[in-house]
């Protein structure tokens, strides 16, 4: 009997041990089940914009080829969320064009984004955007969990289009439970009233998850209240030894970040719906003409390199109506315009047009091309804006087959800033064939090296893109933008003494108007002022009073005849104090004095003071004017700065000569 009892006890113990071992094994299996899945990096396409991804911080893998300019990027270092994620990564230098993994973090929107050219990518400027992001190397921070799949703010994610599976967020597993993610189907165009009552999210049936239902039609007038509820995950926990009741569900919500990030106000959606229109870089507002070499000696391969160089410059310049504009002239035997300044107003349009240019052949007549550009290209009808500096960049293979000096001088005097890019210039045994030695220095705006770039080989031309862009955009150093017509403060000092008379005084005013008409008048170009004198002096109008040509001409007409004596010395001192003391530092100071008689006071000391202060003085004498006084008043050499006519009606004849002398003196300044 005892043996039977002992046997039964042993059986019970054996069964207990079996159950115990089974339980331990079961717990091990359970432990294995709650182990976190291995993190996989989601891959995106080059065209994916950061604003389409809801996640505030994530790691992604970019493919190769995202340096392509069709993947637009806005900003530098901090990028607008309208940018291509991978394009921004290449621009920032985190990736190269071969692709790779990156870490992306969303930050607040900026009031402005500055475009720049970096790592083969031209980013664009943008006034403002609601959201930004920054890119860094894919070095995940400790304690931070990054999503294995991204949440997108569109019905089909770009990853899904590429054949990948987009997963929902997963809640970290709790020991003793098995987390089973359930993705709720999206509810599209739910009205505000319906969204308010949606407080409990339930697991959909398999049929609901596998079928795609069309959005429910909405009554008219409710579209302004439409919201969109993005995909959310519900976790159903299995029973555990911790005491979870069977059938009890644990609803985990990622919080307001997920739901609210998917809600975009209607006005912001409309902002995103179309590509921001680039207005160009306002810090580089220039009118630019490229004179490209199409001669037969260049060959097809080098011509293609030249076109690629043009396209790279167009991309780096950030073309637009408020920034730089660019046209192209090709020269050979004769020059021809491919497109002018207003034909294409974006970098992308320009690049497309450049690709279609075909080589003309012929000689390399650079001088003829420069003359053509001076006479035809920079005109209002071709898009010249007047207020923007005119720049001509000449690309020369070797050396020109005609002379450039005279054509270039006329271009400079017209306000064109000429740059020369000389590629594979003549070596020692070739210099005998060069028609005009030192042609580049004879052509460029200044000979200080700023306007000349020498390139040893066509295959290194691409290295010149950034140096050239930097120089042409440095408008403060574009010295040839200043001409004899747009860079002076001109003060007229008019004799209103009794000997002049009313009728002759009107003739003098017409002479003043005729001279003024020749200049480009504005607050930034030439400015005009006037003083009338007898024994006393009167400021008729100052340099700051009028800044358009019509206003200046009307102000001259309104000057009334004073009558009195002739104190020319005192008038010069008065003009220096009341007019030229307020002249701008970067302006040439020109005093044009008109008198019909000898002065009652001494003119020598006032004239010396004027010359010492850098005021270039022209003395115009009529009838009884003393020619020895005119020569004292005039700047040296007196023969170029003093004029005499025997009667008032002949004043108009001296206008062309005065203008010629003013410009000759201006253009004879050193070019170094």
Secondary structure, DSSP 8 states (H G I E B T S, - for coil): -HHHHHHHHHHHHHHHHHHHHHHHHHHHHHHHHTS------EEE-TT-BGGGB--SEEEEEE-S-TT-TTS--BBSSSEETTSBHHHHHHHHTSS-TT-EEEEEEEEE--S-B---EETTEE-B-BS--SEEEEEEES---TT----SS--BSSSS-HHHHTT-----------TT---EEEE---EEEE-HHHHHH--------HHHHHS--------TT-GGG-EEE---EEEE----TTT--TT--B-----HHHHHHT---HHHHHHHTS-------GGG-EEEEEEEE--GGGHHHHHHHHHHHHHHHHHHHT--TTS-EEEEEEESSS-EEEE-TTT--SHHHHHHHHHT-----S---HHHHHHHIIIIISSGGGT--SSSEEEEEEEEES--SS--HHHHHHHHHTTEEEEEEEES---GGGGGG-SSTTHHHHHSS-SSSTTEEEES-GGGGGGHHHHHHHHHT-GGG-GGG--TTTSEEEEEEEE--TTT-HHHHHHHHHHHHHHHHTS-BSSSSBEEEEEEESSSEEEEE-TTT--SHHHHHHHHHT---------HHHHHHHHHHHTGGG--TTSEEEEEEEESS--SS--HHHHHHHHHTTEEEEEEEETT--HHHHHHHS-SSHHHHEEEESSGGGGGGGHHHHHHHHHHHHHTS---
